[in-house]
Amino acid sequence: MEDLSLERGKRYLGPRVGISLCGSNPVQNCAMAETKEEETVSAEASGFSDLSDSEFLDLEDFKESGALLSKPGPSSELPEKDGNVICLPKWKRELDSSSPMERFHLKYLYVTDLSTQNWCEQQMVYGKEFPGFLAPEKAAVLDTGASIHLARELEVHDLVTIPITTKEDAWAVKFLNILSMVPTLQSEGCIREFPVFGEMEGVLLAGVIDELHYTAKGELELVELKTRKRPVLPLEAQKKKDCFQVSLYKYIFDAMVQGNVTTASLIHHVKLCPEKPLGPYVLRHAQKGGFSVKSLGDLMELVFLSLTQSDLPVVDIMKIEYIHQETTTVLGTEIVAYEEKELKSKVQHYMAYWMGQREPHGVDVEEAWKCRTCNYADICEWRKGGGVHSSML
């Protein structure tokens, strides 16, 4: 493992995406386990896995590129990677009366889960039911976007890998990053890949803010980076989805610095054991970072004190930067107007699905053009029902 005493900032990462220990070093949770339970830890260890660059091939891209998207099989089938077929009727028969949170075995949601609902809720559901089924064109867009995010992150800090074996260690890494980033933001004025988490409508939401920095006027600005395959700005529907995502980040971040996020809520949702001793590798890096802790509970206490006692302000400005993937030039920026009442109303509606209080909804007739670039168009029950979920007919 790398030494945290280097002058350049670092961030601790996981096996996939990562969290940040900026101003210091972001850490990567390196899960080496082989059991199914430990593989789950590995997924959590990769940060919040909230890929904020979740690009879509919107209609404008579709027209210009003429790309042939991977089509699902006959009306009720989807091909798996190994050539086998997933049949929707069989999937339907296996459903019980549990809520989607229970059915998908989710302890919390990512901000991008809700922003995808904002684009098309039915598409988001199929994405959960058929994980890994993604058109090659879209996968390539995501990979390129992730690379650009990583390059920007490396401009401000290095990455460090920490082996972990428990979910407590995975969350400890997230907390180490926050503890290092808060003073860095105050002293250097800029951090990237900041983890956020908070409760909305009784559900824990987690995500990663691309960048936070102070402006020349001393205002705290939140910046979300979005990359584009073509050198054009997105359609209004895509901007609407992006603005909703950024507004969620502001709401959660503000709640964290205002002391409205509690350890009890986090422990309850994620089922953490705060008394559990930290793993040897996590403990070693915590001590090198100057944190005298022994358990996850010790770290959590430090984090919440740091957030509320550091005089961090709420987010004043929200901005989205659209960047061309090939040239990395800025195509334009969008200043986001924050409407908290509207935000809460949308979240309440989306959470009703996750809690099992309603069926998923597809797009309205006016936005049916989105179906042209959807991998699940041929099996979509919302389309078959003419704008009503087939189970309701």
N, C-alpha and C positions, 0 to 999 in steps of 0.2 A: 504494500500500500504506500501511497505517497505521503510525504511529510507535510503537515498543516502549517509548518513554520515558514514556508516559502512566502516571499513578499507578495507575489501575485495572488489575487483572489482565487478561491476554489469553490466548487460546488459538488456536493455529494449526490451521486446518481444511482439508479437501479439498472437492472439488466436491459430495460427497454428505453423508456423516456428518461425522466429524472427530476429531481428536486434541486433546490439550490442552496448552496452554502457560499453565498457570494461574499465578497469583502473578505473572504476567507475562502472556503472551497466547497463547491457543490459536491455532494456525495452520491455515488451510485451504489445502490444495494445490489450486491452480487449474490444471488441465491444459488446455492450449490446442491440443494436438496433433490432427491429423486422420488420421494413419495408424492402421491396426489395432493395431500394436504400442503406439503412444502412447495409444490408447484404453484399453488394458490398464493402462498406467501410471496413467491417470486414475482407474480403479476402485480401484487400490491406494492412490492418493493420498488417497482420502477417509477416511483413518484405517484402522481394521481392519474397517469395515463390519459390526461385530458388534452388530446391533440388539438390545439386551438386553431390549427391550420386546416380544419376539415373542409376542404374545397369541394365544390360540386361543379360538374359540367353543366352550366345552366344553358338555356335555350340558345343564347347567342354563340357560346362556344360550340354547341352541337351543330349549328348551321354552318359555321365557318370551317370547322375541322372535318366535317363529314365522317367522323369516326364511327365505326360500327361497334356498338356496345355489345358485350356478351349477353346473349339472350337466354332467358330461362327456357326450359323445355316445354312440352305441351302444357296446356292451361293450368294444371295443378302440380307441376313438378319443377324442381330445381336440381341442376347437376352439382354433385359434390366434386371436390378437387380430385378424388380418386376415380371419378367416372361413375360412381353410384348415383342413385337418384333419391332425392328427398321428396316424399309425397305429402302434400299439405293435408289431405283428409286424415292420414294416420296421425299427424301432429295434432289435429283438432281433437281426435278421439282421446289423446293422451292428456288433454288439459283437464284440470280439476277446477274447483271453485276458489283456489288460492289467488291472491293478488299477483300482478306482474312482478312486484318486488320479491315475493316469495318464490314465484315460479322460476325466475331467473337467478335466484339465490343471491340477491343484491343486498348489501348492507347500507350502501349509500349510492348516490348518483353523481355523475360528472356533469359539469356545467354544459358540456357539449351534447349530453343526452337531451337536455331540455332545448338547446338551440336547434338540434336536429328535429325535434318535435315541432318547432316553429316553422321549419321548412315543410315537412310532411310527417305527421305522426305515424301513419301507417307504414311508411318506408322505414322509420326508425324501429318499429316493432319487428318487421321482417329482418332487419339487420341484427337484432338480438336473437331471433329464432334461428337464423342461418348465419352464424358467425363465420367470417373468413370468405364469404361469397362476395367478391368485389371485382368489378370489371377491371381488366388490366390497365385501361386508360386512366381510371380514377386512382388505382393503386399507385401508378407512376406519378401522378400529380401530388398525392400525399407524401410519397417518398422524397420528392424534390423539395416540397415545402418544408418537411422535417429537417432536411439537410441545411436549408437556408436558415432556419431557426437555430440550429446547432452552431452554424458559423457565426451568427450574431452573438450567441451566448459566449462563445470562446473569445470574443473580443474583450470581455470584461472579467472572465475568470477561467481557470482550468477545471478539469473534472477529476474526481477521486473515486475509486471503487472501494466499497466496504462490504465484505461478506456478511450476510444476515441469514438467520435460520427461523426466525419467528416474525409474526406480524407486529409484535411490540417493537422489535428491532427496526422493522421497516418504517413504522411511524416515528421512531426515535430519530431516524435519519432525516425525515421531513422536518422535525422540530429543530434539529441541529442546524439545518439550512436557514430556517426562519430566524433563529437566534443570531446567526451570523449576518443575515441580510439587513435586519432592522438597523443596527448601528452603521452599516455600510451606506444605506440610503441616507441616513442623517449626516454622515461625514463626507461622502463623495457625491451624493445627489442623484445616483442612478443605480438601479438593480434590474436584473432580468430573471425570468422564470421563478416568480414568487408564488409559493403554494398558498392557497386559501381554502377555507372550509367553514361551513356554517349551516344552521338549520333553517329550512323554510317549509311551512305547512307540515311540520312534523317529520320531514325527511332531511337527512344530512346531504348537503351538496359540497362537492370538492372540485377544485380546478387549479389552473396555473396561469397567472397573469404574465403576459409576455414581457412587459417593461413598466416600471414605475420610475418617474424622475421629477425633479423640481424644475419649474420654469424660471426664467430670469426674474419674474415677479414673485417667486416664492410659492407658487401654486403647485400642488401635487397633481401630476398628469399621468393618466393610465393610457398606455399605448398597446393596441392589439395589432399584430402583424398578420396580414393575409397575402398569400402569394397567388398570382394569376398565371395560367398557362399561356394565355394570349395577352398582348399588350393593350388591353382595354379594361375599363372599369366594369364591375359586375352590374347586372340588372338590379332594379330596385328591390326585388324579392330577396336577392342574396344579401343586399345591404341591410334589409330589415332583419334578417336572421342574425347577421353579424352585430348589429346594434343591440339586439336583445341579449346576445352573449356577453357583450361588454358591460351592459347595464347590470347583469347578474354578478359579474366580477366586482363591480363597484359596491353593490349592495352587501356582498359577503365580506369584502375587505373592510368597509366602513363598520360593519357589525363587529369585526374582530378588534379593531383599534378602539372601539367605543365600549368594549367589555361585554358585549351582548352574546358572545360565544362562550360556552362553559365547558369545563372538562367533563362534567357529568354527562352532558349531551353526547360528547364524542365517545366516551367510554360506553354509554348505553347503545349507541348505534353500531359501532364497530366491534363491540364485545371485547374491549381491551382489558388487560390485567395490569393496572398501574404499578402494583407491587412487584411485578416480575423483574428480576435483575437484568440489566442490559447485557447483551452478548459481549464477549471479550474484544472483538474488533470495533464495535460501536463505542464501547467504553473507552477504548484507547484513543479514538479520534475525538471523543467528547473532552477527555482530559487534555489532549493537545490543543484543543480549541479554547481551553481555559475554563471549562465548565465542570464544577465539582458535583457530579451526580452519580447515582448508583442504579436507579430504576427509571422506568418510563414516567412514573408519577413525578419524580424529581424534575425531569425535563419539561413535562407539561406545565408544572408550576412556574418554572423559569420563563417559558414561552409566553404564557398569559400575562405575567408581570411585565415582560419586555414590551409586549404589544400595547398595554394600557398605560405604562409609566414612561414611555419613551417620547411622549408628545407628538406621536405621528398624527397628522391630520387626516380627515376623510379625503377622498378623491375629489378634486375640484374640476378637472377637465378629463373627458374621455375622447380618445381619438383612435381611428382605424387607419392604418397605412396599407395601401394596396401596392404590391411589388410584382414586377414582371419576373417570372422564374428564370428565364434565359439570360436576361441582362442585369437582373437585380436592381433595375432602376425603379424609382417610385412613380407609380402611375397617377396617384392622387391620394388625398386624405379625406376622411369623413369625420366631422365633429359630431359627437353623439349627444343628443339632448336627453337628459335623464328625467323620466316620468315614473316615479316610484309607485303611484297608485295603479297605473296601467301595468307595470311590471308585476306587481303582486297579483293582480287579477289574472294575468296570463299564467303565472306559476300555479295559482290555485286550480286553474282549469287543467293544466298539464299533470299536476299531482293527483287529480281525481282519477286519471287513468292508472297511474302507478299504484294507487291504493285499492284498485279493483272496483271503483265506483261507477265506471262507465267503460264502453267499448272504445277502441282506438278510432280516431277520425282520419280520413284522408283529406286531400286538398279540395277546396271549393271548385266549382265549375270554371270560374274565372282563372284559376291557376292550373287547369288540367294540362297545360303545356309542360309542366314539370314531369309528367308521366313519360314523356318521350325519352328522357335520359335515365329512367328508373330501371334497375335490374329486375325488379319484382312486378313490373307492369302486367305480365301475362297471368300472374296468379293472384293479383290484388283483389281482395274481396270487396274493397270499397268501390272499385271501378265496376265490378260485376253487379253490385247492388245499385248502381246508378247514383252514387253519392251517399249511399246508406250502407252500413256494415251488413253483410249478408246474413249474419246471425240474428239481426234485428228484423229481417223480413219474415 
